[in-house]
Amino acid sequence: MRFASCAFGERRFAALVEGDVVRPLAGIAELGAQTPSDVLAEPPLADERLRLAEVTLLPVVPHPGKIVCMGLNYREHVAEGVYDEPDYPVLFPKFAETLIGAGAPIVVPPESSAVDYEAELAFVIGRRVRRAARTEAMEAVAGYTIANDVTMRDYQYRTHQWLPGKNWAHSTPLGPFLVTPDEVGDPHELDITLTLNGERMQSANTRQLIFDIPTIIATISEFIDLVPGDVVLTGTPSGVGFRRDPKVVLADGDRLLIEIARLGRLESPVVAERIGS
């Protein structure tokens, strides 16, 4: 099944997506803490149908309790950068204020001159888990989606902590849909691509992850509970703009498209932030 967080005028609702139709979930304003795996398995459907084209897609989980991101999780991406291959997962946080929905503009701030794209597979937690064994880790996943971990490289490299480069407002598309595990199959066998203005920049398969999803979940849940609605980004493959020669950075008017097999397409325009206008 596929689900989305939607807006229709002033209304906000989570919905089941069936082709070009969305069916609101009764009494549920958005995907997240209110939609653990058992709710998604038997969604409480309202007696209403709307055309998908009529609604605005919000970030799949608009207000996650936690967003935990993986860095340096594809060997070829490590090789194109300045770091050694990690022997322990590289983790960093992202704030909910960074999230935007499919089709919403990525905002390029005037302070950064090195805004970069990062196509990523993301997953959403559906069951509380702590100190998860690998054998139980996958049972905690409610579903999968697409993310673009847009990064301000000049701010990322100002210190050895990546937080300033990863947490600009309205910079991180997440969507369009949450796709349940039964529809995805093996998440470690998914083609992932990113094109910028029609030119392919990233192309890989999630089988190339250094740390797989059970390892990621086991690592995070060792030190903190993962709970329904938490979002985890699994890292980006090689081909990022900042490591190209010449460098490629995002600018006003650019258009990005990420495609992941069995998850769909995440399209995003890029706009320059105009302060005081």
VOBA-1610 file (N, C-alpha, C; in pm, whole numbers, padded with zeros to 5 digits, always signed):
BEGIN
Met+00083-00120+00000Met+00000+00000+00000Met+00087+00125+00000Arg+00026+00234-00043Arg+00094+00363-00047Arg+00011+00464+00031Phe+00082+00545+00108Phe+00016+00645+00191Phe+00082+00780+00169Ala+00009+00887+00202Ala+00062+01022+00190Ala+00004+01109+00300Ser+00077+01216+00332Ser+00024+01324+00414Ser-00017+01436+00320Cys-00143+01481+00331Cys-00201+01569+00230Cys-00258+01697+00291Ala-00267+01799+00206Ala-00341+01920+00238Ala-00443+01944+00128Phe-00563+01986+00169Phe-00669+02021+00075Phe-00735+02145+00131Gly-00696+02261+00078Gly-00738+02385+00142Gly-00676+02393+00279Glu-00757+02416+00381Glu-00709+02424+00519Glu-00703+02288+00586Arg-00754+02187+00521Arg-00755+02052+00580Arg-00618+01987+00570Arg-00587+01906+00671Arg-00468+01822+00670Arg-00511+01680+00705Phe-00466+01583+00627Phe-00508+01446+00656Phe-00408+01348+00596Ala-00395+01234+00663Ala-00323+01121+00606Ala-00419+01046+00514Ala-00364+00982+00411Ala-00450+00917+00313Ala-00384+00794+00254Leu-00468+00700+00217Leu-00427+00588+00134Leu-00432+00633-00011Val-00327+00601-00086Val-00320+00641-00227Val-00348+00519-00314Glu-00450+00532-00397Glu-00487+00425-00490Glu-00491+00483-00630Gly-00382+00464-00703Gly-00374+00521-00837Gly-00378+00672-00831Asp-00477+00733-00898Asp-00488+00880-00898Asp-00593+00929-00798Val-00624+00844-00698Val-00722+00878-00596Val-00658+00867-00458Val-00695+00960-00368Val-00654+00948-00228Val-00779+00928-00143Arg-00767+00841-00043Arg-00877+00811+00048Arg-00834+00849+00189Pro-00885+00958+00245Pro-00843+01005+00376Pro-00863+00898+00485Leu-00770+00898+00582Leu-00783+00813+00699Leu-00863+00888+00805Ala-00968+00828+00855Ala-01059+00894+00948Ala-00986+00935+01075Gly-00992+01064+01107Gly-00940+01115+01232Gly-00789+01123+01242Ile-00717+01108+01131Ile-00570+01111+01135Ile-00521+01225+01046Ala-00457+01322+01108Ala-00418+01444+01038Ala-00295+01426+00951Glu-00206+01333+00987Glu-00083+01316+00911Glu-00019+01183+00947Leu+00066+01135+00860Leu+00144+01016+00890Leu+00248+01049+00998Gly+00276+00951+01082Gly+00374+00973+01188Gly+00342+00894+01312Ala+00342+00961+01425Ala+00318+00893+01553Ala+00180+00828+01558Gln+00082+00886+01485Gln-00055+00832+01484Gln-00072+00712+01393Thr+00030+00679+01315Thr+00014+00573+01215Thr+00124+00468+01229Pro+00129+00398+01341Pro+00222+00285+01350Pro+00183+00177+01250Ser+00266+00076+01242Ser+00247-00028+01140Ser+00111-00096+01149Asp+00061-00118+01272Asp-00067-00188+01284Asp-00182-00105+01232Val-00173+00028+01241Val-00277+00115+01184Val-00270+00112+01031Leu-00149+00116+00976Leu-00136+00113+00831Leu-00179-00021+00772Ala-00167-00127+00850Ala-00208-00259+00801Ala-00359-00266+00779Glu-00436-00194+00863Glu-00582-00189+00850Glu-00626-00044+00864Pro-00599+00038+00764Pro-00623+00182+00776Pro-00771+00216+00794Pro-00800+00308+00886Pro-00940+00348+00909Pro-00986+00447+00803Leu-01039+00397+00695Leu-01071+00482+00581Leu-01201+00558+00601Ala-01198+00688+00574Ala-01320+00768+00573Ala-01397+00740+00444Asp-01524+00771+00444Asp-01608+00749+00326Asp-01595+00869+00232Glu-01476+00884+00175Glu-01447+01001+00092Glu-01333+00966-00003Arg-01340+01023-00122Arg-01233+01006-00220Arg-01204+01141-00285Leu-01077+01170-00301Leu-01034+01292-00369Leu-00935+01255-00478Arg-00929+01336-00581Arg-00829+01314-00684Arg-00691+01355-00633Leu-00592+01272-00660Leu-00456+01303-00617Leu-00411+01439-00668Ala-00451+01474-00789Ala-00410+01601-00847Ala-00471+01721-00773Glu-00575+01698-00693Glu-00640+01808-00621Glu-00572+01843-00490Val-00492+01751-00436Val-00434+01774-00304Val-00289+01817-00316Thr-00240+01881-00212Thr-00098+01915-00200Thr-00031+01809-00114Leu+00076+01753-00164Leu+00148+01652-00087Leu+00244+01720+00011Leu+00228+01688+00137Leu+00316+01737+00242Leu+00435+01641+00255Pro+00538+01676+00335Pro+00639+01575+00365Pro+00569+01449+00415Val+00617+01332+00375Val+00550+01207+00411Val+00519+01203+00561Val+00618+01237+00642Val+00595+01254+00786Val+00625+01401+00817Pro+00524+01485+00833Pro+00549+01628+00849Pro+00619+01666+00979His+00593+01590+01086His+00648+01627+01218His+00708+01505+01287Pro+00813+01449+01232Pro+00875+01333+01297Pro+00939+01371+01430Gly+00933+01278+01524Gly+01002+01303+01651Gly+01151+01310+01634Lys+01205+01228+01543Lys+01348+01227+01514Lys+01368+01207+01364Ile+01470+01272+01311Ile+01521+01242+01179Ile+01668+01209+01197Val+01705+01086+01169Val+01843+01042+01183Val+01896+01009+01045Cys+02012+01061+01011Cys+02067+01047+00877Cys+02200+00973+00881Met+02222+00895+00777Met+02349+00826+00756Met+02436+00907+00661Gly+02565+00917+00693Gly+02662+00972+00601Gly+02758+00864+00556Leu+02820+00887+00440Leu+02929+00800+00394Leu+02888+00653+00392Asn+02775+00623+00328Asn+02723+00487+00332Asn+02727+00415+00197Tyr+02793+00477+00097Tyr+02822+00410-00029Tyr+02973+00425-00055Arg+03040+00317-00088Arg+03186+00321-00100Arg+03233+00419-00206Glu+03163+00424-00320Glu+03207+00516-00425Glu+03188+00662-00384His+03088+00689-00301His+03071+00825-00249His+03184+00859-00152Val+03221+00763-00067Val+03335+00786+00023Val+03460+00816-00060Ala+03481+00738-00166Ala+03602+00752-00247Ala+03611+00887-00317Glu+03496+00950-00348Glu+03499+01078-00419Glu+03519+01195-00323Gly+03521+01169-00192Gly+03531+01275-00093Gly+03664+01281-00023Val+03660+01328+00101Val+03783+01354+00177Val+03793+01265+00301Tyr+03702+01167+00314Tyr+03698+01084+00433Tyr+03740+00941+00401Asp+03781+00869+00506Asp+03806+00726+00494Asp+03675+00650+00511Glu+03672+00527+00460Glu+03553+00445+00475Glu+03530+00415+00623Pro+03410+00440+00674Pro+03386+00423+00818Pro+03373+00276+00856Asp+03414+00243+00978Asp+03390+00109+01031Asp+03277+00108+01132Tyr+03213+00224+01151Tyr+03094+00239+01236Tyr+03004+00339+01167Pro+02872+00318+01167Pro+02784+00410+01094Pro+02800+00556+01134Val+02809+00642+01033Val+02820+00786+01054Val+02679+00843+01063Leu+02643+00898+01178Leu+02507+00944+01203Leu+02505+01093+01233Phe+02400+01160+01188Phe+02380+01300+01224Phe+02230+01329+01222Pro+02185+01432+01295Pro+02043+01464+01302Pro+02002+01568+01199Lys+01875+01566+01168Lys+01815+01670+01086Lys+01686+01713+01156Phe+01650+01840+01143Phe+01532+01893+01211Phe+01409+01889+01119Ala+01292+01878+01181Ala+01168+01870+01104Ala+01145+01995+01019Glu+01196+02110+01063Glu+01176+02234+00987Glu+01245+02231+00850Thr+01335+02136+00828Thr+01400+02126+00698Thr+01310+02061+00592Leu+01207+01989+00635Leu+01131+01903+00544Leu+01034+01981+00456Ile+01023+01936+00331Ile+00923+01987+00238Ile+00863+01869+00163Gly+00747+01890+00103Gly+00680+01784+00031Gly+00725+01774-00113Ala+00680+01668-00179Ala+00709+01651-00321Ala+00652+01768-00400Gly+00732+01823-00489Gly+00689+01935-00571Gly+00711+02071-00510Ala+00734+02076-00379Ala+00761+02204-00314Ala+00905+02248-00346Pro+00930+02378-00348Pro+01063+02425-00388Pro+01168+02406-00279Ile+01285+02360-00322Ile+01405+02364-00236Ile+01453+02507-00233Val+01472+02561-00114Val+01509+02701-00099Val+01660+02714-00084Val+01723+02787-00176Val+01867+02813-00171Val+01890+02945-00098Pro+01955+02942+00019Pro+01973+03065+00097Pro+02086+03150+00039Pro+02078+03281+00058Pro+02184+03367+00005Pro+02318+03347+00074Glu+02317+03290+00194Glu+02443+03273+00268Glu+02532+03164+00211Ser+02475+03069+00136Ser+02553+02955+00087Ser+02574+02964-00064Ser+02697+02935-00106Ser+02729+02931-00249Ser+02766+02791-00293Ala+02730+02691-00211Ala+02769+02553-00243Ala+02657+02457-00203Val+02539+02477-00261Val+02423+02394-00229Val+02424+02271-00319Asp+02416+02153-00258Asp+02436+02028-00329Asp+02317+01935-00306Tyr+02298+01840-00396Tyr+02190+01741-00389Tyr+02244+01610-00333Glu+02155+01528-00277Glu+02191+01394-00231Glu+02066+01305-00236Ala+02055+01221-00337Ala+01943+01128-00348Ala+01959+01017-00245Glu+01848+00985-00174Glu+01859+00885-00068Glu+01730+00804-00053Leu+01747+00678-00020Leu+01637+00595+00030Leu+01616+00629+00177Ala+01491+00650+00215Ala+01458+00676+00355Ala+01354+00575+00401Phe+01349+00551+00530Phe+01244+00466+00585Phe+01186+00528+00710Val+01064+00485+00742Val+00989+00537+00857Val+00965+00423+00954Ile+00985+00452+01081Ile+00967+00351+01185Ile+00818+00334+01214Gly+00777+00208+01231Gly+00636+00178+01258Gly+00610+00111+01391Arg+00718+00064+01459Arg+00703+00001+01590Arg+00817+00047+01680Arg+00786+00071+01806Arg+00892+00110+01900Arg+00994-00003+01911Val+01121+00034+01907Val+01226-00066+01918Val+01345-00006+01992Arg+01404-00087+02079Arg+01525-00046+02153Arg+01618-00166+02159Arg+01744-00140+02132Arg+01846-00245+02129Arg+01801-00361+02038Ala+01761-00325+01919Ala+01706-00423+01826Ala+01815-00516+01776Ala+01786-00645+01777Ala+01871-00741+01708Ala+01845-00731+01559Arg+01945-00770+01479Arg+01928-00765+01334Arg+01803-00841+01289Thr+01774-00950+01355Thr+01661-01034+01315Thr+01527-00964+01335Glu+01518-00870+01427Glu+01391-00801+01452Glu+01388-00661+01394Ala+01501-00612+01348Ala+01510-00472+01306Ala+01415-00440+01191Met+01407-00527+01092Met+01323-00498+00976Met+01175-00494+01012Glu+01136-00562+01118Glu+00996-00560+01161Glu+00955-00423+01214Ala+01053-00339+01243Ala+01023-00204+01293Ala+00993-00105+01183Val+01013-00143+01056Val+00996-00050+00944Val+00850-00046+00900Ala+00790+00073+00901Ala+00653+00091+00852Ala+00648+00103+00701Gly+00753+00162+00643Gly+00754+00180+00500Gly+00873+00262+00455Tyr+00881+00281+00323Tyr+00996+00346+00260Tyr+00951+00465+00178Thr+01042+00560+00162Thr+01014+00678+00082Thr+01144+00731+00024Ile+01136+00844-00044Ile+01250+00906-00111Ile+01284+01037-00040Ala+01414+01063-00026Ala+01459+01188+00035Ala+01568+01251-00051Asn+01580+01382-00039Asn+01692+01455-00098Asn+01758+01533+00015Asp+01872+01482+00061Asp+01943+01544+00174Asp+02027+01661+00122Val+01958+01766+00079Val+02025+01884+00025Val+02120+01940+00131Thr+02243+01970+00086Thr+02351+02005+00179Thr+02420+02133+00135Met+02441+02224+00229Met+02519+02344+00204Met+02664+02310+00238Arg+02741+02273+00135Arg+02875+02218+00158Arg+02968+02317+00227Asp+02959+02446+00195Asp+03048+02542+00258Asp+03023+02547+00409Tyr+02899+02528+00451Tyr+02869+02525+00595Tyr+02901+02388+00655Gln+02882+02282+00577Gln+02913+02148+00628Gln+03060+02137+00668Tyr+03149+02196+00588Tyr+03292+02179+00611Tyr+03354+02289+00697Arg+03272+02374+00755Arg+03328+02476+00844Arg+03379+02416+00975Thr+03317+02305+01018Thr+03361+02236+01139Thr+03357+02086+01111His+03402+02005+01206His+03395+01860+01189His+03255+01808+01220Gln+03163+01892+01266Gln+03023+01856+01285Gln+02944+01903+01163Trp+02859+01815+01109Trp+02790+01846+00983Trp+02660+01922+01002Leu+02615+01941+01124Leu+02482+01996+01149Leu+02456+02127+01074Pro+02548+02226+01072Pro+02516+02352+01003Pro+02490+02335+00854Gly+02553+02238+00792Gly+02534+02221+00648Gly+02413+02139+00610Lys+02351+02074+00708Lys+02244+01980+00680Lys+02106+02026+00728Asn+02096+02145+00784Asn+01972+02179+00854Asn+01916+02316+00818Trp+01929+02354+00691Trp+01868+02479+00648Trp+01718+02459+00626Ala+01643+02560+00661Ala+01496+02552+00650Ala+01453+02526+00506His+01349+02441+00493His+01284+02417+00364His+01381+02367+00257Ser+01467+02273+00298Ser+01570+02225+00207Ser+01564+02076+00176Thr+01477+02000+00245Thr+01485+01855+00236Thr+01354+01793+00190Pro+01339+01766+00061Pro+01218+01697+00013Pro+01210+01555+00068Leu+01088+01516+00107Leu+01064+01382+00161Leu+00930+01335+00105Gly+00932+01234+00015Gly+00807+01187-00042Gly+00830+01121-00178Pro+00727+01108-00260Pro+00593+01160-00235Pro+00508+01071-00144Phe+00541+00939-00141Phe+00455+00843-00071Phe+00536+00759+00027Leu+00466+00708+00125Leu+00519+00604+00212Leu+00469+00470+00156Val+00563+00385+00115Val+00529+00258+00052Val+00560+00145+00150Thr+00462+00061+00176Thr+00476-00041+00279Thr+00573-00151+00233Pro+00637-00220+00328Pro+00739-00319+00294Pro+00693-00430+00202Asp+00567-00472+00213Asp+00519-00580+00127Asp+00520-00541-00020Glu+00506-00411-00049Glu+00507-00364-00187Glu+00649-00339-00237Val+00739-00309-00144Val+00877-00276-00182Val+00960-00402-00205Gly+00937-00505-00125Gly+01024-00622-00132Gly+01155-00594-00063Asp+01264-00642-00121Asp+01396-00624-00059Asp+01443-00480-00081Pro+01455-00400+00027Pro+01498-00261+00010Pro+01646-00248-00026His+01718-00359-00024His+01860-00358-00060His+01882-00399-00205Glu+01777-00389-00286Glu+01787-00421-00430Glu+01710-00318-00511Leu+01728-00191-00479Leu+01652-00085-00545Leu+01746+00007-00624Asp+01718+00026-00752Asp+01790+00124-00832Asp+01753+00264-00784Ile+01852+00353-00777Ile+01829+00491-00734Ile+01904+00584-00828Thr+01835+00685-00882Thr+01896+00781-00973Thr+01854+00922-00938Leu+01938+01017-00975Leu+01903+01159-00964Leu+01943+01228-01093Thr+01851+01309-01146Thr+01882+01392-01261Thr+01864+01538-01224Leu+01952+01621-01279Leu+01948+01766-01259Leu+01929+01830-01396Asn+01816+01898-01412Asn+01782+01961-01540Asn+01793+01862-01657Gly+01750+01738-01630Gly+01748+01635-01733Gly+01876+01556-01749Glu+01983+01594-01680Glu+02111+01523-01690Glu+02128+01432-01569Arg+02157+01305-01596Arg+02174+01210-01486Arg+02304+01238-01412Met+02293+01255-01280Met+02408+01288-01196Met+02444+01175-01099Gln+02344+01100-01053Gln+02368+00990-00961Gln+02295+00866-01012Ser+02360+00751-01000Ser+02300+00625-01041Ser+02365+00513-00961Ala+02285+00438-00887Ala+02340+00333-00802Ala+02229+00234-00769Asn+02261+00138-00684Asn+02164+00043-00633Asn+02187+00030-00483Thr+02079+00016-00408Thr+02092+00012-00263Thr+02165-00113-00214Arg+02193-00210-00301Arg+02275-00323-00259Arg+02418-00276-00226Gln+02453-00155-00269Gln+02587-00102-00247Gln+02602-00031-00112Leu+02497-00030-00031Leu+02509+00030+00101Leu+02619-00039+00181Ile+02702+00038+00249Ile+02803-00019+00337Ile+02735-00081+00460Phe+02647-00004+00521Phe+02571-00051+00638Phe+02426-00068+00596Asp+02375-00190+00604Asp+02238-00216+00561Asp+02138-00169+00666Ile+02011-00179+00632Ile+01906-00124+00718Ile+01902-00192+00855Pro+01912-00325+00866Pro+01916-00384+01000Pro+02031-00331+01085Thr+02147-00309+01024Thr+02260-00254+01099Thr+02232-00111+01144Ile+02171-00032+01056Ile+02139+00106+01092Ile+02042+00109+01210Ile+01937+00029+01203Ile+01837+00027+01311Ile+01899-00024+01440Ala+01978-00130+01432Ala+02042-00185+01552Ala+02135-00082+01615Thr+02208-00008+01532Thr+02303+00092+01583Thr+02231+00206+01654Ile+02129+00262+01590Ile+02058+00376+01651Ile+01985+00332+01777Ser+01915+00218+01768Ser+01833+00176+01881Ser+01915+00125+01998Glu+02045+00110+01979Glu+02130+00075+02092Glu+02135+00187+02195Phe+02128+00314+02146Phe+02142+00426+02240Phe+02014+00507+02259Ile+01912+00485+02175Ile+01786+00559+02194Ile+01672+00479+02132Asp+01552+00495+02188Asp+01435+00430+02130Asp+01404+00489+01993Leu+01375+00404+01898Leu+01312+00446+01773Leu+01163+00419+01786Val+01081+00519+01750Val+00937+00509+01773Val+00863+00541+01645Pro+00735+00503+01637Pro+00658+00529+01516Pro+00665+00676+01472Gly+00692+00694+01345Gly+00703+00828+01288Gly+00845+00879+01277Asp+00940+00815+01344Asp+01080+00854+01325Asp+01122+00823+01181Val+01206+00911+01126Val+01251+00899+00987Val+01402+00876+00985Val+01446+00783+00901Val+01589+00755+00888Val+01628+00763+00741Leu+01731+00841+00710Leu+01787+00851+00576Leu+01911+00762+00569Thr+01926+00687+00459Thr+02028+00582+00455Thr+02157+00621+00385Gly+02171+00745+00338Gly+02295+00787+00274Gly+02280+00800+00123Thr+02374+00872+00063Thr+02367+00900-00081Thr+02480+00831-00156Pro+02456+00791-00281Pro+02564+00734-00362Pro+02655+00843-00421Ser+02752+00798-00501Ser+02846+00892-00563Ser+02775+00977-00667Gly+02845+01081-00710Gly+02794+01170-00813Gly+02747+01304-00763Val+02772+01335-00635Val+02728+01463-00581Val+02799+01576-00656Gly+02733+01691-00661Gly+02784+01801-00741Gly+02913+01860-00692Phe+02932+01867-00562Phe+03048+01936-00505Phe+03177+01861-00533Arg+03168+01731-00565Arg+03289+01652-00591Arg+03316+01637-00740Arg+03241+01707-00824Arg+03265+01703-00967Arg+03367+01810-01007Asp+03422+01793-01124Asp+03519+01891-01177Asp+03474+01932-01317Pro+03419+02052-01332Pro+03400+02154-01230Pro+03284+02122-01137Lys+03283+02187-01022Lys+03176+02164-00925Lys+03041+02204-00983Val+02938+02132-00939Val+02800+02163-00976Val+02726+02201-00849Val+02668+02319-00845Val+02591+02362-00729Val+02451+02403-00776Leu+02355+02390-00685Leu+02217+02420-00720Leu+02193+02570-00724Ala+02106+02611-00817Ala+02077+02752-00835Ala+01931+02770-00869Asp+01885+02892-00856Asp+01747+02929-00886Asp+01710+02882-01027Gly+01595+02812-01036Gly+01548+02765-01164Gly+01584+02621-01197Asp+01674+02561-01119Asp+01707+02420-01143Asp+01587+02330-01110Arg+01591+02210-01169Arg+01489+02110-01140Arg+01557+01976-01113Leu+01515+01912-01004Leu+01572+01784-00962Leu+01466+01675-00969Leu+01508+01556-01009Leu+01421+01440-01011Leu+01497+01321-00954Ile+01443+01262-00848Ile+01498+01139-00792Ile+01398+01028-00820Glu+01449+00915-00867Glu+01367+00797-00889Glu+01427+00679-00814Ile+01344+00608-00740Ile+01385+00485-00674Ile+01285+00377-00713Ala+01337+00264-00758Ala+01252+00155-00804Ala+01148+00119-00698Arg+01026+00102-00742Arg+00911+00061-00662Arg+00864+00168-00561Leu+00934+00280-00555Leu+00891+00389-00467Leu+00836+00507-00544Gly+00882+00529-00668Gly+00828+00637-00747Gly+00929+00747-00776Arg+00877+00868-00795Arg+00954+00984-00838Arg+00933+01100-00740Leu+01043+01165-00705Leu+01039+01284-00620Leu+01095+01399-00701Glu+01008+01491-00740Glu+01047+01604-00821Glu+01050+01731-00737Ser+01151+01815-00761Ser+01166+01937-00681Ser+01224+02049-00766Pro+01157+02164-00770Pro+01220+02282-00828Pro+01313+02346-00724Val+01401+02431-00771Val+01494+02503-00684Val+01467+02652-00699Val+01453+02722-00585Val+01432+02867-00589Val+01528+02935-00494Ala+01569+03053-00531Ala+01654+03133-00443Ala+01569+03202-00338Glu+01617+03200-00213Glu+01547+03271-00106Glu+01572+03420-00121Arg+01464+03496-00120Arg+01475+03642-00135Arg+01436+03706-00002Ile+01534+03747+00072Ile+01512+03801+00206Ile+01464+03945+00195Gly+01353+03972+00264Gly+01302+04109+00269Gly+01220+04148+00149Ser+01194+04054+00057Ser+01115+04091-00062Ser+00969+04063-00037
//
